[in-house]
């Protein structure tokens, strides 16, 4: 079983994406340089607003794939769910490399934090709209399966020449 949720958020000039263990999306409309885990602000969702299908899969120890899309660049962050995830924050969504859980945690044991994101994406995350897709699945998905879901939901995200260039990189 697979469920998805689309998140829209916005860049800010203070996005640094340097945190070693977490990545955060916030509904707040400001960002200081101390918030080095935050990748975008003014999100249309906090953890509590995620679909019941996504939350159900993640609470059943499922897999989560956070797909960050900006100006033709895509970053995939993969983590795990937990039966202990409360999904109770209406302000933030946090992805953690550790297994620590708070009200905003949506994924634990992630393969990437803010610091691990592709560095050519960070300047783009400082301005304009950012689309984020959260894919929850009972079984682990390979990146090509995640990208197939992205292309099906957002056909304009990638054109064929970008797919060829990405495979050659």
C-alpha positions in Angstrom: 0.0 0.0 0.0 1.2 3.5 -0.9 -0.2 6.9 0.2 0.9 10.4 -0.7 0.6 13.9 0.6 1.6 17.1 -1.1 3.1 19.9 0.9 3.6 23.5 -0.4 6.1 25.7 1.4 8.2 28.7 0.6 11.9 29.7 0.6 13.5 32.2 2.9 16.8 34.0 2.6 18.0 32.5 5.9 17.7 28.9 4.7 21.1 27.4 5.5 20.3 23.6 5.7 23.4 22.8 7.8 21.9 20.8 10.7 23.6 17.4 11.1 20.7 15.3 12.4 17.4 16.9 11.4 15.4 18.5 8.6 12.3 20.7 9.2 9.5 22.2 7.3 7.5 24.9 9.2 4.3 26.7 9.0 5.9 29.7 10.7 6.4 32.8 8.4 9.9 33.7 9.6 13.3 32.1 9.9 16.4 33.2 11.8 19.9 31.8 11.0 19.7 29.7 14.2 17.1 27.6 12.4 19.7 25.7 10.4 17.5 22.6 10.1 14.6 24.4 8.4 14.4 24.0 4.6 11.2 26.1 4.0 8.6 28.2 5.8 4.9 29.1 5.4 4.1 25.4 4.8 0.4 24.6 4.2 0.7 21.7 6.6 2.1 20.6 9.9 2.4 17.0 11.0 -1.2 17.0 12.3 -2.5 17.9 8.8 -1.0 14.9 7.0 -3.5 12.5 5.5 -4.8 9.7 7.7 -3.6 7.2 5.1 0.0 8.5 5.3 -0.1 8.6 9.1 -1.5 5.1 9.3 1.2 3.6 7.1 3.9 5.4 9.0 2.5 4.4 12.4 2.6 0.8 11.2 6.4 1.0 11.0 6.2 1.9 7.2 8.7 3.7 5.1 8.6 7.4 4.2 10.1 9.1 1.3 10.2 12.9 1.4 10.7 14.3 -2.1 11.8 17.9 -2.2 11.3 19.6 -5.6 12.6 23.0 -6.6 13.4 24.5 -10.1 14.0 21.1 -11.7 16.1 19.6 -8.9 14.9 16.7 -6.8 16.1 15.4 -3.5 14.8 12.2 -1.9 15.1 11.7 1.8 14.1 8.2 3.1 13.2 7.3 6.7 11.0 5.1 8.8 7.8 5.5 10.6 7.0 4.3 14.2 3.9 3.4 16.2 5.0 6.1 18.6 4.7 9.0 16.1 2.0 11.4 17.5 1.7 13.6 14.4 0.4 16.3 16.8 2.2 19.5 15.8 0.2 21.9 13.7 3.4 24.0 13.1 6.1 21.7 11.9 7.2 18.5 10.3 10.6 17.1 11.3 12.7 14.3 9.7 15.3 12.9 12.0 18.4 10.7 11.5 17.9 9.5 15.1 15.0 7.6 16.6 14.0 10.6 18.8 10.3 11.4 18.5 8.6 14.7 19.3 5.2 16.2 18.4 6.5 17.3 14.9 8.4 14.2 14.0 7.2 12.5 10.8 10.1 10.2 10.0 13.0 8.7 12.0 16.2 6.9 11.1 16.4 9.0 7.9 19.2 8.7 5.5 19.7 12.5 5.3 19.4 15.6 7.3 19.4 19.2 6.2 23.2 19.2 5.9 23.1 16.2 3.5 20.9 17.8 0.9 22.5 18.5 -2.4 24.2 21.8 -2.0 23.1 23.2 -5.5 19.6 23.0 -4.2 20.1 25.2 -1.1 20.3 28.6 -2.9 17.0 27.7 -4.7 15.4 26.9 -1.3 16.0 30.5 -0.4 13.3 31.9 -2.7 9.9 31.1 -4.1 7.5 28.1 -3.8 8.9 24.6 -2.9 6.9 21.5 -3.5 7.4 18.5 -1.2 5.9 15.1 -1.7 5.6 12.7 1.2 5.2 9.1 0.0 4.4 6.5 2.7 4.7 2.8 1.8 4.5 -0.5 3.6 7.5 -1.8 1.8 10.8 0.1 1.0 10.8 1.8 -2.4 13.9 2.2 -4.7 14.6 5.8 -5.9 13.4 4.9 -9.4 10.0 3.8 -7.9 9.8 7.1 -6.0 10.6 9.0 -9.1 7.9 7.2 -11.1 5.3 8.3 -8.5 6.7 11.9 -8.7 6.4 11.9 -12.5 2.9 10.5 -12.3 1.7 13.2 -9.9 3.8 16.0 -11.3 4.3 15.4 -15.0 5.8 18.8 -15.5 8.5 18.3 -12.9 10.8 16.4 -15.2 11.1 16.4 -19.0 12.8 13.5 -20.8 16.1 15.4 -21.2 16.4 15.9 -17.5 15.9 12.2 -16.9 18.7 11.4 -19.3 21.0 14.0 -17.7 20.3 12.8 -14.2 21.1 9.2 -15.1 24.4 10.3 -16.7 25.5 12.3 -13.6 
